């Protein structure tokens, strides 16, 4: 048990408390925390398997903690994406408090929300505590099973009258694509912070439960080796994970979320480095963009052949992902539009792209966002820097602006004059991230 984080007096008091609770007080006995950040019923079984993996090595003390998840908060009260970064910081503080107050030697994070998992990992990083992540795995939605439709066909079924308004409301509350938020977990797997296949296994499958046991064993070994996240998040590791992301067609937005962990370890990253790797690796599904609608660095991502003609359309701007979902499923976004999803830093918008694809409009509607989106048939512009909370060009795109995405020239332009954008900046209320935490 890690007593080194406490003062001499606190060490004595903590040993007394542990002794009275029946916990070991010897510094020779590792103490592992399992932090459950999922509200899903399946999480309990997975936590039990992680604990079993930890206890496979006799003499290890285990604490199980439950913390709130950003994904859960979204379910009970749909929140705009601007709260995601605040929630990530709260998760970081939770992890620090758990590690310090219980003298934890190692942590396993059980999560199905990438934002929460990122925050908890950052707390482990700041505490220099060895950590592993156990994703809850993929699952098919009950609502999908109920209506017998694959998720990518849901939007089409709504517009075709096969699903009622009541059903569509339920879909908007719960809809996500299998693997939609697992791009982030794939990158963690590449870094060695998840066991192989942990993010892609079906929930409660034999493989998934076995991965839970392996994760428990792995974190016990890490506590012996003292292999903390600080030793994992290095400059070389960043280059490797960018290459992994590009070659495996993971959504580029996941790199932004992951970059917060590298930055927390004082590894200074430039968003341009991703563009350099795209060029070096000869990647054909992603292109670095500049232009009057960007202000900084952006990337276009797409499946299949590189579009030879520019995509031009009127902008439809949303700062609430739920409003954008409702407008799309309600048929209020016409063909030839660029849907601008602002205030989505750290939030996965993949389900929105899949809904466009399911409606058969993948070539008719494009997306521009500062959120996380996996690569789909829909042409998507991912903002790396600055995001819409910075009150610059992207943040001041308004409804009706004409936007052009030119893959051949690597440009993302608006028809709005620079002078008008500066006027909008002065009038804008977007000055900093909104936080209620």
LINQUIDA-V112419 format. One record per pair of residues at least 6 apart in sequence whose C-alpha atoms are under 6 Angstrom apart, sorted by the first residue. I is the first residue (numbers start at 0). J is the second residue. Records with the same first field share a line. If there is no record, write none. Layout:
I=J, J
This chain:
0=26, 28, 29, 30
1=102, 103, 104
2=102
14=24
28=59
29=59, 104
30=60, 61, 103, 104
31=61, 103, 104, 105, 106
32=61, 62, 63, 106
33=63, 106, 107
34=63, 64, 65, 108
35=65, 109
36=66, 67, 68, 109, 110
37=110
48=211, 212
49=211, 212, 215
52=212, 215, 216
53=215, 216
68=115
69=115
70=112
79=319
80=342, 343
81=342
85=434
87=114, 115, 118
88=118
90=115, 118, 119
91=118, 119, 121, 122
94=119, 122
95=122
104=222
105=128, 129, 130, 222
106=130
107=130, 131, 132
108=132, 133
109=133, 134
110=134, 135
111=134, 135
121=260
124=228
127=227
128=227
129=226, 227
131=192, 193
132=192, 193
134=198
136=198, 199, 200, 201, 202
137=177, 201, 202
138=201, 202
151=353, 357
152=357
154=328, 354, 357, 358
155=357, 358
156=162
175=350
176=350
179=349
182=249
183=253
184=198
187=193
200=207
232=261
249=373
250=372, 373, 374
252=371
253=371
256=345
274=287
284=300, 301, 302
285=299, 300
286=298, 299
287=298
288=297, 298, 409, 410
289=410, 411
290=410, 411, 412
291=412, 413
292=392, 393, 411, 412, 413
293=392, 393
294=392
295=384, 385
296=383, 384
297=381, 382, 383
298=380, 381
299=379, 380
300=379
301=374, 376, 378
302=375, 376
309=404, 405
310=403, 404
311=402, 403
312=335, 336, 337, 401, 402
313=336, 337, 399, 400, 401
314=336, 337, 338, 398, 399, 400
315=338, 339, 398
316=339, 398
317=323, 340
318=340, 341, 342
334=363, 364
335=363, 364
336=364
337=364, 365, 366
338=366
339=366, 367, 368
340=368
341=368, 387
342=387
343=369, 370
344=369, 370
345=370
346=370, 371
347=370, 371, 372
348=371, 372
349=372, 373
355=361
361=376, 377
365=377, 378, 379
366=379
367=379, 380
368=381
369=381, 382, 386
387=393, 394
388=431, 432
390=429
401=413, 414
402=412, 413
403=411, 412
404=411
